[in-house]
Amino acid sequence: MVQILNEIVLNELKIADLLEHRFGDGTVYVPANDNSYDYHLAKDKGFINDEGYITQKGKHLTSKYLH
């Protein structure tokens, strides 16, 4: 159970870090040295919408881990 929770937190941290890479209009981009897997995971989990913008859920995640 602890391992599963650690995995969830690790994935959330990776997604939160990715979400910090966004333009002023809220569009999230994948840095050249990053993996697009995290982007697709964030999109599948609802942190990024279909147009590539950070969602309210994504903003909440970044405030949880990065501020």
N, C-alpha and C positions, 0 to 999 in steps of 0.2 A: 504494500500500500504506500509506504514512504517513497519507494522508487517511482511509482506512478505520479505521485504529487511532485516529486523533484523534476520529473520529465515535463509535467504541465507547466511548472514555474519556468523551467529553462526555455520551453517553447514560447511562453508569454514574454520573457525577456528578449528573446531573439526578434519577436514580432514588434515589441515596443521599440527596440533599437531601429528596426527597419522603418517604422512609422515616423521616426524623427527625420527621415530623409524625404522631405516634401517641400514643394514650392509654396509660395505665399497663398496661392488659391486653394491649397489643400491636396493637390495632386501628389501622390506618393510615387517615388521613383526608386529603382534598384540601382545602387552604386555599382560601378564597373567591377569592383573586386568582390561583390556580394553574390549570393546564390538566389536565383529567382524562385527556388522552392519556398523560401520564407514568404515571398510576395504572394504566391498562390495559396499557401496555407493561411495567411492573413485574410485573403479574399474569401476563401472557403469558410472561415470562421466568423466572417462579418465585420472585420476590422477595416476593410477597404471595400467600397462599393464597386459595382460593375464598370463604372466609368473611371475607376482608379483613384477616387477621392477617399480620404480618411473619413470614417463614420464617427458618430457620437460614441459608439462602443470603443473604437480605436482611440479617440481622444481620452476616454476614461482610462484605458490601459496605459497610455503614455503618462498620464498624471499619476497613476498608481506606482509606476516603476522609475520614472525618470525625473521627477521633480522633488 
